[in-house]
Amino acid sequence: MLLEHINEPKDLKSLSIAQLEQLAAEIRTFLIEKLSSTGGHLAPNLGVVELTLALHYLFDSPQDKFIFDVGHQSYVHKMLTGRRDQFDTLRQYKGLCGFVKRAESPHDVWEAGHSSTSLSAAMGMALARDLKGDKNKVVAVIGDGALTGGMALEALNHIGHEKKNLMVILNDNEMSIAPNVGALHHYLGKIRTDRHYQKAKEELNQFLNKIPAIGGKLAKTAERLKDSIKYLLMSGILFEQFGFTYLGPVDGHDLTQLTELLDQASRVPGPVLVHVLTVKGKGYSPAEADSFKWHGASPYKIESGQMLKAVGPPMYTEVFSEALMELAEQDKRIVAVTPAMPGGSGLLKFAERYPDRMIDVGIAEQHAATMCAALAMEGLKPVYAVYSTFLQRAYDQVVHDICRQNANVVFAIDRAGFVGADGETHQGVYDIPFLRHIPNMAIMMPKDENELRRMMKTAVDYDDGPIAIRYPRISGLGVTIEKEMKPIPFGTWETLRDGDSAVIAAIGPMIPVAEEAAELLKREGLNVRVINARFIKPLDEAMLLKIADEGLPMLVLEEGSEQGGLGSAIMEFYSLQHKDDMRVRIVGVPDLFVEHGSVKEQRLEVGLTPDRVAGELITLLPRLRKRVPGQV
């Protein structure tokens, strides 16, 4: 076994190509075996085994900087840089991160959980290198799907203008998470299949190199001749027009070709783009057959490829999907929009049933948001299905194009709250603060799957501007689903449990935590009222004023940022109403990034537990303040 002797990149330097090929096979076996227990991003990593080997074989990390776009395809990189023995802890609490993590290794030079950032980062590192007088290489690895992100095109433009020595490796597997869409994808398809251009270009270069230097006029004519051949043999040499030297395409699983081309690219002055063709899921037949399904895999049986999933109530995403299809059957205005997440957002069935009303824009969250505003202004009802963490990328468009123009867009915000193993780059705990302060925006969160359906109906019927429904990445509670979707009275909360000692106002998955805390306090003779604060904006002001008039202290419980969240909104309201004697305590996510682990472990880390809630509430009650918080 070669793999057990590879503990750092320098261990690769003495290997032959044949040995590297053997090592590639061992790495694939290792990944398939380890991820069958832990789960993780299997297909992306199987696709970049040879590419990652070639990079570490030819270059010298960490002096040379490898920047992986998104970072979920960095497992091979982690194995080659001394972390192979930690893979049993992959994506587990306090274990190995599923993305690039600077704190883990000096070889991890850039962190990202969102796509399209690598080129901008590479440009910054190339500029810093030159300003410091260093000589290291900067290599960005970006997928073809990530090129649809506007930020990547902005960076391409700047890199080509500055002409810095920088290598971009285009990992072209025709996939992002779902199959890629758009004109750029089709353009890359032309390059994949057009071998004549590369052959003609090489032959012309050989011919021109034989001509002695006999004046600038002939040189200019030769350059124009080369440009003419480009356009004759292939329409639009996009990357060369951006100022890059384009090399490829090359088979990303042929180590001989790959190392030769990367070595050649390393000697090209200025920016160079190497086009590498790979197969997502390479080496594991179930993943090759369905790389979308195996992009992010739960634990599975290796032999059959059967994924091991818990049996229980449906996920909130599934409930959203079914509700949207029911509503779309009744309302022809409804159009579903997703930024490259039709599967993750639960829209695959919708796409099958209503193909003309399903729009996948690719990795282009900003474009999706502005497009939704225009759809709404033309009388349609766009439902923008997006993860909380990815909606951050469209913030300006939400403010400027949707809310400012009061466009009637429905935001279906999935993965709101903690997301478990994906960790800090994907936590959906910031959308309340960045949405609720924007004029015209309304925000809801359901306590269970039936209420999610009711909120879907509420949102579709709402015609007064943008409205957001946020829901978590967990299973529902198993409640009875009402056949008819009835709207919820706008801006109203509901009392789930009566009490006259104190109030817990909670949202979403924190409702069961609140109810359990109330049970703990009942043993102390305290009757605590539990409120489902399902409208985050607008607040139920009538209920808030009633609570203040009763003189009851309130604890606000939310799986979201304490700064700027629901609790902040309630405190602001009481301040504006001059309710200075109103006692309010917030229990939410503190001012820190919460790393990967299970949702239960993440909640425990920040104190979103019944014991903590009960203890905090006791400190708000004057006659019980001497008790130690948490000792209920």
C-alpha positions in Angstrom: 0.0 0.0 0.0 1.4 3.3 -1.1 -1.1 5.5 0.7 0.0 4.6 4.2 3.4 6.0 3.4 2.1 9.4 2.2 2.0 11.8 5.1 2.9 15.1 3.4 3.2 16.4 -0.2 7.0 15.8 -0.4 6.4 12.0 -0.1 4.9 12.2 -3.6 7.9 13.7 -5.3 9.9 10.5 -5.8 7.0 8.4 -7.2 6.6 7.4 -10.8 3.5 8.1 -12.9 2.6 4.4 -12.6 2.9 4.7 -8.8 0.7 7.8 -8.8 -1.9 5.9 -10.7 -1.8 3.1 -8.1 -2.0 5.7 -5.4 -5.1 7.3 -7.1 -6.8 3.9 -7.0 -6.0 3.5 -3.3 -7.3 7.0 -2.5 -10.6 6.2 -4.2 -11.0 3.0 -2.2 -10.2 4.9 1.0 -12.7 7.6 0.4 -15.5 5.2 -0.6 -14.9 3.1 2.6 -14.6 6.1 5.0 -17.5 8.1 3.7 -19.8 5.0 3.8 -19.7 5.6 7.6 -19.5 9.3 7.9 -21.2 10.6 4.8 -19.9 13.6 3.0 -19.1 15.0 -0.5 -18.2 11.8 -2.2 -18.8 12.4 -5.9 -16.9 15.8 -6.1 -13.8 14.3 -4.4 -13.7 11.1 -6.5 -13.6 13.4 -9.5 -10.5 15.3 -8.5 -8.2 12.5 -7.3 -5.7 12.7 -10.2 -5.9 16.5 -10.4 -5.1 16.9 -6.7 -2.2 14.4 -6.9 -0.8 16.2 -9.9 -0.9 19.6 -8.1 1.0 18.3 -5.1 3.4 16.2 -7.2 4.4 19.2 -9.4 4.2 22.1 -6.9 5.2 22.9 -3.4 2.3 23.5 -0.9 2.0 25.5 1.2 4.6 27.9 -0.4 2.6 27.5 -3.6 -1.0 28.4 -2.9 -3.8 26.0 -3.8 -7.3 27.7 -3.6 -10.2 25.3 -3.9 -13.5 26.9 -5.0 -16.2 26.0 -2.5 -13.8 23.6 -0.8 -15.9 20.5 -0.5 -13.7 18.8 -3.1 -10.6 19.1 -0.8 -10.7 15.6 0.8 -7.8 14.3 -1.3 -5.9 17.5 -0.5 -6.5 16.8 3.2 -5.3 13.2 2.9 -2.0 14.3 1.2 -1.3 16.9 3.8 -1.2 14.8 6.9 -4.9 14.4 7.8 -5.6 10.9 6.5 -5.9 9.5 10.1 -8.6 11.9 11.0 -11.2 10.8 8.4 -13.1 8.8 10.9 -14.1 12.1 12.4 -15.1 13.8 9.1 -17.9 16.4 9.5 -18.4 15.3 13.1 -18.3 17.5 16.2 -14.8 18.7 16.9 -13.6 16.5 14.0 -12.2 17.0 10.5 -14.1 19.7 8.6 -15.8 18.8 5.3 -14.4 22.0 3.8 -11.0 23.7 3.6 -10.2 24.9 7.1 -7.3 27.3 7.8 -7.0 26.2 11.5 -6.5 22.6 10.5 -3.4 23.0 8.3 -1.0 25.5 6.8 -1.8 23.9 3.5 -5.4 25.2 3.7 -4.9 28.8 2.6 -8.5 29.8 1.8 -11.8 28.9 3.3 -15.0 28.8 1.4 -18.4 27.1 1.6 -19.9 29.2 -1.2 -18.9 29.0 -4.8 -17.2 31.4 -7.2 -14.8 32.9 -4.6 -11.5 31.2 -5.7 -10.5 33.5 -8.5 -10.9 36.7 -6.5 -8.9 35.1 -3.7 -6.2 34.0 -6.1 -5.9 37.5 -7.5 -5.5 38.9 -4.0 -2.8 36.4 -3.3 -1.0 37.0 -6.6 -1.0 40.8 -5.9 0.3 40.2 -2.4 3.0 37.9 -3.6 4.3 40.5 -6.1 4.1 43.4 -3.6 6.2 41.3 -1.2 8.6 40.2 -3.8 7.9 36.5 -3.4 8.1 33.9 -6.2 5.5 31.3 -5.2 2.8 30.1 -7.6 -0.9 30.7 -7.1 -3.3 28.1 -8.4 -7.1 28.4 -8.3 -9.3 25.3 -8.9 -12.8 26.2 -10.0 -15.6 24.1 -11.3 -17.5 24.9 -14.5 -20.7 25.4 -12.5 -19.0 28.0 -10.3 -18.2 30.1 -13.4 -21.9 31.0 -13.7 -21.4 33.1 -10.5 -21.0 36.8 -11.4 -18.1 37.2 -8.9 -16.1 34.6 -10.9 -16.6 36.6 -14.1 -15.6 39.9 -12.3 -12.4 38.2 -11.2 -11.6 36.8 -14.7 -11.9 40.3 -16.1 -9.6 41.8 -13.5 -7.0 39.0 -13.7 -6.9 39.3 -17.5 -6.4 43.0 -17.2 -3.6 42.9 -14.6 -1.7 40.0 -16.4 -0.4 38.6 -13.1 1.3 35.2 -13.1 -1.6 33.0 -11.9 -3.0 29.6 -12.9 -6.7 28.8 -13.1 -7.7 25.2 -13.4 -11.2 24.8 -14.7 -12.4 21.5 -13.3 -15.1 20.7 -16.0 -17.4 17.9 -15.0 -20.5 19.4 -16.4 -22.0 19.6 -12.9 -22.3 22.0 -10.0 -24.6 20.1 -7.6 -27.3 19.7 -10.2 -26.5 19.6 -13.9 -25.2 23.0 -15.1 -27.3 25.3 -17.1 -26.7 28.4 -19.2 -24.8 29.7 -22.2 -21.4 29.4 -20.5 -22.0 25.7 -20.0 -22.8 25.2 -23.7 -19.7 27.2 -24.6 -17.5 24.9 -22.6 -19.2 22.0 -24.4 -17.9 23.3 -27.7 -14.4 23.4 -26.3 -14.7 19.9 -24.9 -15.4 18.5 -28.3 -13.3 20.7 -30.6 -9.9 19.1 -31.0 -9.2 20.7 -34.4 -8.6 24.1 -33.0 -5.8 22.9 -30.6 -4.1 20.9 -33.4 -4.3 23.8 -35.9 -3.0 26.2 -33.3 0.0 24.0 -32.4 0.9 23.5 -36.1 0.6 27.2 -36.8 2.8 28.1 -33.8 5.4 25.6 -35.0 5.4 27.2 -38.4 5.7 30.7 -37.2 8.5 29.8 -34.8 10.6 28.7 -37.8 10.4 32.2 -39.4 13.3 34.5 -38.5 12.4 37.8 -37.0 12.1 40.0 -40.0 10.0 42.9 -38.8 7.0 43.9 -36.8 4.7 43.9 -39.7 5.0 40.2 -40.3 4.6 39.5 -36.5 1.4 41.5 -36.5 0.1 39.7 -39.5 0.9 36.4 -37.9 -1.0 37.3 -34.8 -4.0 38.3 -36.8 -3.7 35.0 -38.7 -3.8 33.1 -35.5 -6.8 35.0 -34.3 -8.6 34.3 -37.5 -8.0 30.6 -37.2 -9.4 30.7 -33.7 -12.7 32.2 -34.9 -12.7 30.0 -38.0 -12.4 26.8 -36.0 -14.4 27.6 -32.9 -16.8 30.4 -32.1 -15.6 32.7 -29.3 -12.3 32.1 -27.6 -13.7 33.4 -24.4 -10.8 32.9 -22.0 -8.2 34.2 -24.4 -10.3 37.3 -25.0 -10.3 37.8 -21.2 -6.5 37.8 -21.4 -5.7 34.2 -20.4 -3.5 31.7 -22.2 -5.9 28.8 -22.7 -4.5 25.2 -22.5 -6.6 22.1 -22.9 -8.9 20.4 -22.7 -7.1 17.6 -21.1 -8.3 14.3 -19.6 -8.3 14.9 -15.9 -7.9 11.2 -15.1 -4.8 10.7 -17.3 -1.9 11.5 -15.0 0.7 11.5 -17.8 -1.2 14.1 -19.9 -2.3 16.0 -16.8 1.2 16.5 -15.3 2.7 17.4 -18.6 0.1 20.1 -19.3 0.2 21.5 -15.8 4.0 21.6 -16.0 3.8 23.4 -19.3 1.2 25.8 -17.8 3.5 26.7 -14.9 6.0 28.2 -17.3 3.6 30.4 -19.2 3.9 34.0 -18.2 0.8 35.9 -17.1 -2.6 34.3 -16.4 -3.2 30.8 -17.8 -6.3 28.7 -17.8 -6.0 24.9 -17.9 -9.2 23.2 -18.9 -9.4 19.8 -17.2 -12.2 17.3 -18.0 -13.2 15.1 -15.1 -16.0 12.7 -14.2 -17.8 13.5 -11.0 -18.0 10.3 -8.9 -15.1 8.6 -10.9 -14.4 5.1 -9.7 -17.6 4.3 -7.9 -20.3 3.2 -10.2 -23.3 4.4 -8.2 -21.8 7.9 -8.0 -20.8 7.9 -11.7 -24.4 7.0 -12.6 -26.0 9.7 -10.4 -23.4 12.3 -9.4 -26.2 14.6 -8.3 -27.5 12.1 -5.7 -23.9 11.4 -4.6 -22.7 15.0 -4.4 -23.4 15.1 -0.7 -24.0 11.6 0.5 -25.4 10.3 3.8 -23.8 7.0 5.1 -24.4 4.2 2.7 -23.8 0.5 1.9 -20.7 0.2 -0.3 -21.8 -2.8 -2.3 -25.3 -1.7 -3.2 -25.0 2.1 -2.9 -28.1 2.2 -0.7 -28.0 5.3 1.5 -28.9 4.8 5.1 -31.5 7.3 6.1 -33.6 7.5 9.3 -37.3 6.6 8.9 -39.7 9.2 10.3 -41.7 12.3 9.5 -40.9 14.0 6.2 -38.3 16.7 6.1 -39.6 20.3 6.0 -38.1 20.5 2.4 -40.4 17.7 1.3 -43.4 19.4 2.9 -42.6 22.6 1.1 -42.3 20.7 -2.2 -45.6 19.0 -2.0 -47.4 22.2 -0.8 -45.9 24.2 -3.7 -47.1 21.7 -6.3 -50.6 21.8 -4.8 -50.7 25.5 -4.8 -49.3 25.7 -8.4 -52.1 23.5 -9.6 -54.6 26.1 -8.2 -52.6 29.3 -9.1 -51.1 29.5 -12.6 -49.1 32.6 -11.6 -46.7 30.5 -9.4 -43.2 30.1 -10.8 -40.4 28.3 -8.9 -36.9 29.7 -9.1 -33.7 28.2 -7.8 -30.0 29.0 -8.0 -28.6 25.5 -9.0 -30.4 23.7 -6.1 -33.5 22.0 -7.6 -32.8 18.8 -5.6 -31.7 20.3 -2.3 -34.6 22.8 -2.4 -37.1 20.0 -3.2 -38.1 21.2 -6.7 -37.3 18.2 -8.8 -40.9 16.9 -8.7 -42.2 20.4 -9.4 -39.8 20.6 -12.5 -41.3 17.3 -13.8 -44.9 18.4 -13.3 -44.5 22.1 -14.4 -41.3 22.2 -16.6 -42.3 25.6 -18.0 -42.8 27.1 -14.6 -39.5 25.9 -13.1 -36.4 28.2 -13.6 -32.9 27.0 -12.6 -30.5 30.0 -13.1 -27.4 28.1 -12.1 -25.1 29.5 -9.4 -26.4 33.0 -9.7 -28.3 34.0 -6.6 -28.1 37.7 -7.4 -29.5 37.3 -10.9 -32.3 35.0 -9.5 -33.4 37.7 -7.0 -33.6 40.5 -9.5 -35.3 38.3 -12.1 -37.9 37.3 -9.4 -38.6 41.0 -8.9 -39.3 41.5 -12.6 -41.4 38.3 -12.7 -43.5 39.7 -9.9 -43.9 43.1 -11.5 -45.3 41.3 -14.6 -48.0 39.7 -12.6 -46.5 36.3 -11.8 -45.9 34.9 -8.3 -42.2 33.8 -8.1 -41.2 31.5 -5.3 -37.5 31.9 -4.8 -36.3 28.6 -3.1 -32.9 29.2 -1.6 -30.8 28.1 1.3 -30.5 30.8 4.1 -26.7 30.8 3.7 -26.9 31.4 -0.1 -29.5 34.1 0.2 -26.7 36.2 1.8 -25.1 36.4 -1.6 -28.1 38.3 -3.0 -28.5 40.9 -0.3 -28.2 44.0 -2.4 -30.8 42.7 -4.9 -33.2 41.9 -2.0 -32.9 45.4 -0.8 -32.6 47.4 -4.0 -34.7 45.4 -6.5 -37.2 43.5 -4.5 -38.0 45.3 -1.3 -37.5 48.9 -2.5 -39.9 48.2 -5.4 -42.2 46.2 -3.1 -42.1 43.3 -5.5 -44.4 40.5 -4.5 -41.7 37.7 -4.3 -42.1 34.7 -2.0 -38.8 33.6 -0.4 -38.8 29.9 0.6 -35.7 30.0 2.9 -34.5 26.4 3.5 -31.8 25.4 6.0 -32.8 28.2 8.4 -31.0 27.6 11.7 -28.3 25.1 12.4 -27.4 22.8 9.5 -25.3 20.1 11.2 -22.3 18.6 9.4 -21.9 21.4 6.8 -21.0 23.7 9.6 -20.2 27.4 9.9 -20.2 28.3 6.2 -23.7 27.0 5.8 -25.4 27.9 9.1 -28.7 29.6 8.5 -28.6 31.9 11.5 -28.2 35.3 9.9 -31.2 35.8 7.7 -33.5 37.3 10.3 -31.1 40.2 11.1 -30.4 41.0 7.4 -34.0 40.7 6.3 -36.2 42.1 9.1 -34.8 45.7 9.0 -35.6 46.1 5.3 -38.9 48.0 4.6 -41.8 46.1 3.1 -40.4 42.7 4.0 -42.5 40.2 6.0 -41.0 37.1 7.7 -42.6 33.9 9.0 -41.4 30.6 10.6 -43.6 27.6 11.2 -43.7 25.5 14.4 -44.4 22.3 12.5 -45.0 20.9 9.0 -48.7 21.6 8.9 -48.1 25.2 9.8 -45.5 25.4 7.0 -48.3 24.4 4.5 -50.5 27.1 6.0 -47.7 29.6 5.6 -47.2 28.6 2.0 -50.9 29.5 1.4 -50.5 32.7 3.4 -47.5 33.7 1.3 -49.1 32.9 -2.1 -52.3 34.9 -1.1 -50.2 37.8 0.1 -50.1 40.6 -2.5 -48.6 43.5 -0.5 -44.9 42.9 -1.2 -42.1 40.4 -0.5 -42.7 37.7 2.1 -40.3 35.1 3.5 -40.9 31.7 5.0 -37.9 30.2 6.8 -37.8 26.5 7.8 -35.1 24.2 9.1 -33.1 21.3 7.7 -34.7 18.7 9.9 -37.7 16.3 9.9 -41.1 17.6 10.9 -42.7 16.7 14.2 -45.1 14.1 12.7 -48.2 16.2 13.3 -51.5 15.6 11.4 -51.4 17.3 8.0 -54.7 19.1 7.2 -55.8 18.4 3.7 -56.9 22.0 3.1 -54.3 24.7 3.3 -55.8 27.6 5.2 -54.0 30.9 5.5 -52.9 32.3 8.9 -54.2 35.6 10.0 -51.4 38.0 9.0 -49.1 39.2 11.8 -50.7 37.0 14.5 -49.0 34.8 17.1 -50.6 32.0 19.0 -50.6 30.9 22.6 -49.6 27.2 22.9 -49.6 27.0 26.7 -51.2 29.4 29.2 -49.3 30.7 32.2 -49.2 33.7 34.5 -45.6 33.6 35.8 -43.6 34.4 32.7 -43.6 34.1 29.0 -41.4 32.2 26.5 -41.7 33.5 22.9 -40.2 30.9 20.6 -40.1 30.2 16.9 -39.7 27.1 14.7 -37.8 24.2 16.1 -37.3 26.1 19.4 -41.0 25.6 20.3 -40.5 22.0 21.7 -37.5 23.3 23.7 -39.7 26.1 25.1 -42.4 23.6 26.1 -40.0 21.3 27.8 -38.5 24.2 29.7 -42.0 25.2 30.8 -42.5 21.6 32.1 -39.3 21.9 34.1 -40.5 25.2 35.6 -43.9 23.8 36.4 -42.2 21.5 39.0 -41.1 24.7 40.7 -44.7 25.9 40.9 -44.3 28.3 37.9 -46.9 28.5 35.2 -45.0 29.7 32.1 -46.9 30.8 29.0 -45.4 29.5 25.7 -46.1 31.6 22.6 -45.5 30.6 19.0 -44.1 33.9 17.6 -44.6 32.7 14.1 -44.5 36.2 12.5 -41.1 37.6 13.0 -42.1 40.7 11.0 -44.6 42.1 11.6 -44.7 41.4 15.3 -48.0 40.7 17.0 -48.0 44.1 18.7 -51.4 43.6 20.4 -50.1 40.4 22.2 -46.8 42.1 23.2 -48.7 45.0 24.7 -51.0 42.7 26.6 -48.0 40.8 28.0 -46.4 44.1 29.1 -49.7 45.2 30.8 -49.7 41.9 32.7 -46.2 42.7 33.9 -44.8 39.3 32.9 -41.1 38.8 32.1 -40.3 37.4 28.7 -37.6 35.1 27.4 -37.2 35.0 23.6 -35.9 31.7 22.2 -34.6 31.5 18.7 -32.2 29.4 16.7 -30.7 32.4 15.1 -28.4 35.3 15.8 -29.0 37.1 19.1 -27.9 40.3 17.5 -30.7 41.7 15.3 -33.0 38.7 15.6 -36.5 38.3 16.9 -35.5 39.1 20.5 -33.9 42.3 19.3 -37.1 43.2 17.4 -39.2 42.7 20.6 -36.9 44.8 22.7 -36.9 47.6 20.1 -40.7 47.5 20.1 -40.9 47.8 23.9 -38.4 50.6 23.9 -40.4 52.6 21.3 -43.5 52.0 23.4 -41.7 53.3 26.5 -42.2 50.0 28.3 -39.0 50.5 30.2 -40.0 48.2 33.0 -40.5 45.2 30.6 -38.0 42.5 31.4 -36.8 40.6 28.3 -34.0 38.0 28.0 -32.8 36.6 24.6 -31.5 33.0 24.2 -30.2 32.5 20.7 -26.9 32.0 18.8 -24.2 34.2 20.4 -21.7 36.3 18.5 -19.6 33.5 17.1 -19.4 31.1 14.2 -20.6 27.6 15.2 -18.6 24.8 13.6 -19.7 21.4 12.2 -21.3 18.7 14.2 -24.9 17.4 14.7 -27.7 19.9 15.2 -28.1 18.6 18.7 -24.4 19.2 19.5 -24.6 22.7 18.0 -27.6 23.6 20.1 -25.9 22.2 23.2 -22.8 24.2 22.5 -24.6 27.6 22.4 -27.1 26.7 25.2 -30.3 26.2 23.2 -31.5 23.6 25.8 -34.5 23.4 28.2 -32.3 23.5 31.2 -30.6 26.7 30.0 -33.9 28.3 29.1 -35.4 27.5 32.5 -32.4 28.8 34.4 -32.4 32.0 32.4 -36.1 32.6 33.0 -35.7 32.1 36.8 -33.2 35.0 36.9 -36.0 37.2 35.5 -38.3 36.4 38.4 -37.5 38.6 41.4 -38.5 36.1 44.1 -36.3 33.4 42.6 -33.3 35.4 41.5 -31.1 33.9 44.2 -31.2 30.5 42.6 -28.3 29.3 40.4 -29.3 29.5 36.7 -29.8 26.0 35.3 -30.5 24.4 38.6 -34.2 24.0 38.3 
